[in-house]
């Protein structure tokens, strides 16, 4: 395990393989830890790291407020996640890299490409999170946390988070800083002492800034349409990864390729090979 301090926040990361750098934003929503590339949902059976690391330097990391990375109570925007990735590349000495996102990681990849296109060689956007049902579920989860805070206070949030090992997705009451509360006692103490009204304002800002549309959250469509970066878009097909979300990225990104294959046919034999074909062609 390696740690880097980026914008004052500890970031846990791993580097595997050899070749051109491939920065990989993990799937998993608010629980986007690096292990998810091997254990989460469809990624557990695709073994992407095993195959991609044979010819690429795969950089995986715990997104801030996930896994063993730290966090900060503030209005989090997609630009914050983009800055974490760029800072990690700078820490490792890579001026440019290919980017890959799984699930919600696609929004962070897009945000980094918009903010710093000069850094990005290409983008792989695998099963992008988005769609009407996704937006509704994210709002519901965040609002459930806000209701718990209103009724119980932040000290109770800390106590509840430390009483079990469930994630924010599994128990929305514990909020998006639950992993930091569990791993950093100093943070937990300061979190419990925050002004509740100010905290609720921050949470309202997060709802607005992260999940503002019924397709793929992140940069504005006009910003995506200005990108001159090759992209491979791979569709998902469930309530959190609507096929329409992938089609939206295909429409917005002028140099996109769309792998029009159903999830049932995205296998360990087909998916890594298609990604490598794309990366090798850039």
C-alpha positions, 0 to 999 in steps of 0.5 A: 500500500502506498500513500500520497498527500494530494491537496491536503488529503491522503490518497491510497494507491497502487501501481501494477504492471509496466508500460504507458500509464493508465489511471483508473477511477474505481467503480462503486459510487461513494465507496470507490476503493481500488479493490473494487476493480477486482471485487465489485459487480461485473468487474469481479468476473472481467479481471481487467487489471490482470489483463491490462497490467500486462502492457500498461502501468495501471494506477488504481486508488481509493477515491477521496472519502473511500477505502483508506483515503482521507477526506474533508467536509466541503461541498464536493464537486466532480472537479475535486475528484478530477484534481485528485487524479491529476495530483496522483499523476504528478506525484508519480511523475506522469505528465500524460496518461490514458484514463479509465473509469468504471461506473461513477468513475466515468464522471471523474474521468470526464471531469479531468479531461475537461479540466486538463485535456493536455494530460489525457491521452484517451478515455475508457468509459466503462458502464457509466453511472447515470440515468433517471433512476440513478439520480433519484436513488442518489438524491434519496440516499443523501436526503436520508442521511440529512434527515438522520443528522437533523434528528440525531446530530453528528455525534450519533452519525459517528457512533453509528458509523463505528458500530458496524462496517456497512458502507454508505450505500448499504446504510445511508444514515452514516453519510459520505464521510463514514470511511474517514470517520472509521480510519481517522479518530482526529477527523471523527472528533472534528466531524462530530463538533461541526455546526449542524446547520452549516453541515446541512448546507454543505450536504445540500450543495453536494446534492446539487453539485454531484447529481444535477441531471438525469444522465451522466453527472459531471461536466456540461455537455457543451464542455464534453463536445469540445474535447479532442480526445479518443474515447471508448464507451461501453454501456451498462444495463441496469437502474444505476447504469442506464444504456441511455447514459452511455449513449449520451457520452457517445453523442457528446464526445466527438471522437468516441467509439461505442462498443455496442455489446450487451452486458451478458456478452462483456466477458473476461475474453471479450472486454479486456481485448476490446479495451486493449485494442482501443488503447493500442490504437491511440 
